[in-house]
Amino acid sequence: MKHSPKPEWLKTRLAGSGRFSELRHLLSKLNLNTVCTEAACPNMGECWKMGSVTVMILGKTCSRHCRFCNVDSSKTPEPPDPAEPEHVAEALSKLDLKHTVITSVTRDDLKDGGSGHWATTISAVKSKCKTMTMEALIPDFKFNENSLNKIMEAGPHILSHNLETVKRLAPIIRPQASHDGSLMVLKRAASAGAVTKSGLMLGLGETKEEVIEEMKELRDVGVRIVTLGQYLQPSRNHLPVARYVHPDEFQHLATTAQNLGFDCVESGPLVRSSYRAARQAYLCRK
């Protein structure tokens, strides 16, 4: 299959000095895993320069094989490190951040999906970093209510779970997940009082009408923050890009999302789920 070259609006320049270099050095020294590097995020330069990172817990190996994702799923995941929650909390306390995002690989190999480890990490970070706000970007935990309750009880400031794509394409793009199950996770969290957030990738073959329908469904289950970004093929082993969505279409979808009642909307070719997360936390504070 012939690959179309990336349009000009998708080209970025990686920052290499100032806060970016300082943060890169600290993250390496503290041995923190970040989804910024594991998922090859195009905004790494901008976010790190601004002192914002997305920490990834529960290892570097995912138990699922989503066809869009660059995180490694080729090996058997290692057992969780019981010292990781305190280590992450201690490390974040040294980074002097106003806000951070914590995410993880999916761990279907664990009885509770890793939710206990998640809750311990959130509590440890809140204890060590009292002035920092936090977003928990969680997997679906196989839609287990007890697992989600553990996360809610730990009390992240924002609870995020990505829908990723429209319902029609979900079985192809996320074959081990469930579109309706993800909506259920978000609805439970919103019903429990959480500020909820979700994101969609565009350019995988969806129509604009399908994207708008998904945004309506997200609002119906109480989601307050939505992100829309361009899918970029991490390697030739991943799903190809069906089309590159023009910035004007992203702007139209942003206006539509605002009219639907979302409190915060990030929509653009280079937007990823954690993009400008600190701004969202500030605007959606309770």
N, C-alpha and C positions, 0 to 999 in steps of 0.2 A: 504493500500500500504506500502511495506517495505521500510524504509528509510536507504540509504547507509550512513555509517559514513563518516565524512569529512576527506579528505586526509591530510597528515602532512603539505602540503604547504599552507593550509588554516587556520592553527592555529596561532593566534596572542597573544601577551602579552600586556595588557593594561598598559600604563605608569602611574605611580602614584606619581611622585614627580617633583620637579623643575618647569619648565614653564607650564607643564600640570596642576599641582595643582593650580598654580597661576591663570591660565586662567579659570579653572573651578570655582574658587572662585569669580573672577571678573564677569563672565557670570551670575552666580547665583545672585550676588549682584545687577547687572544692569538689571536683569529680561529679558534677551535676549533669544528668542527662537532660537535654532540651529537645522538644519537638521541632524547634527552629532548624536544627541541623539534621535530625533524623528524617524529617519530612521535606527537606530541601526547600524551605519557605523562601519565596522571592523577596519578602519584606524584612529578612533578617538584618540587613544593614541598617535600615531605617529604625526598626524597633530597638535593636541593641544600642544604637547611637543615642536613643532617647531613654535608655536604661530600663527597658521592658523586656521580659523573657517569659517563655512558657516552659515550665519544668515538667519533665515526664518521669513518672514513678512506675514501679512494678516491672522494671527491666526494659530492655530494648527490643524484645521479641514478642510479637503479637500472636495470639492463638487463632486469629481469623485471617482470611486471605482476600480482603477486599481488592477489587481489580483496579482501583485508582490510587492506592496508598503506597508510599515509598518506605514505610516502616517495615523492617525485616520480619518475615513470617516463615522463614525457611528452616528454622531450628525449633527444637522443643524449648519452651520458656523455662528459665531457671526459677527455683523457688524464691519467693519474696525475701528480701533482706530485712530482718526484723529491726535492724538499726536504721533503716532508711528514713522513717518519719522524723526522728530526732536529727538525723544528719541534714535532711532537707531544710528543716526549721532553722538549724544553726547556720547553714549556708546562706539562706535567704536573709537572715538577720544581719549578715555582713555585707549584703549588696546594696543596702540603703534604697529600697524601692518603695514607691507609694502604692503600687498595685502589682500583683502577679497572677498568672494563670497556672494552675496545676492540672495536668492531664495524665493519661496513662494509656498503655496498650490495653487491648481487651484480653482478659485472662479467664476464658471459659474453662481452663484446666483446673481452676481453683473452685472449691465448693461454694464459696460466697462471691465468686467473681472478683475477689480482691476488695470488696467493699469495706471489710474490717480494717484492712491496711490503709485504705483511702481515708476512712474516718479518723484513724489514729494520726495520719499525716496532717489532715486539716486542723485537728485539735492542737497538735504540736506547733504548727506554724502560727496559729492564732495566739498561742501562749507566748511564743518568742517574738513575734512581730505585731505588736499590739496596735500600731498606727497604720499598718498596711492592710488594704482591702484585698480580697482574694476571689478569683473565679475558679470554680471546679468544673472542668470540661470532662464529663464522665462518659464511660461506655454504657451500654444498656443493662448490664448485669443480668441478661436473659429475662428482663422485665420482672425480676423478683422484688416484691414489695418490701420485704424485710431488708434487703440490701439497700434499696433506695432510702428507706427510713434511717438507716445508719448514717448515710451521707447528710440527710436533712438535719438530723439531730446534731451533727458536728457543726453545722451552721456556716457554710460558705456564703459570701456576700452575693454571689451570682451563681446560679446553677445552669450549666450549659450542656446541651447534648445536640449533636448535629444530625439533621435529617439527611443531609448530603445531596440528595437528588429527588426527583419527582417520583410519584408512586409507580408509574408505568415502567421506569427504568431501574427501580430499586432491586428487583430480583437478579438483574444482570450485574449491577455495580456493587451491591452489598449482599451477596447470595446467602451469607450466614446470619444476616440481620433481618429486621422486619420494619417496614415503613409504619404500619399501624402501631407496632410495639413501641417505636420511638416516640410517636405522638402520645402514647399512653404514659411513658416516662415523664415527658414534659408536662402533661396535664396533672399528674399526681404531684409533681414538684410545685407547680403553680398553685394548685388547690391547697397545698400545705403552707403557702405564703411566700414561696421563694420568688426572687426576681429571675425569670427564666430567659434563656437565649438559645437560638439555633441558627444553623447556617446551611446554605445550598451552594453547590458547585454548578456553574453553567458551562455549556459547550460540549455536553455529552450526548446530545441528540434530543433534548427536551424542547418543547415549544414555549413561547412567551406566555401563552395562555395557561399552560401547565404550571409554570413558575408562579403565576399570580394565584392560581388555585391552591398551591401549596402554602403560600403566604397567608391566604385566608384561613386555611386549616390551622396554621401555627397560631394565628390570632385567636381562633376559636378555642384553643386549649390554653390560652392565657400567656403565650410567649410575648415578651416585651421588647426583646432585642433581636434583630435579624441581620445576618451578614450574607452578602451575595458576591461571589468571586468567580473568576475564570478557571476552569480546570486546565491544568498543564500536565502533560504526560511525563511522568518521572523517568521512564525508560521505554524501550521498544517492547518490553514484556508486559507493559500496562496497557490499559484501554487507550486507543488513539483519541485525539481531539476531533470531535465532529465538526466544530466550527469555532472561530474566535469571535466572541461577542463584542461588538463595538461599544466604546465608552458611552455613546449617546443612548444606547439601549439600557445600559446599567443605570444611567441617570433617570430614564423613564421609569424603570422598575423601582428606583429609590423613591421617586415621587408617589408612585402607586402604594408602596409600603407605608409611607408617611400618612397617606390618605386612609389606609386601613387601620391606623391607630397605633402603630409601633412607636414606642418611646425613643428608640435609637435605631438607626439604619446605617449600615456601612455597605455600599454597593459600588463596585468598580472592578476592573480586570485583575488587579493585584491584591484585592482584599482577601484575607484569610480569616479563619474564625477568631483568632486572637488579635487581629489588627485593631489598634486603638482601643484596646480593652480597658485601659485606665480611664479614658474619656467616658466610656459607656458606664463604668462603675460610678463615676462622679454624677453623671446625669440621671442615673436610675437609683441613686441612694435612697433608702427608705426614710 
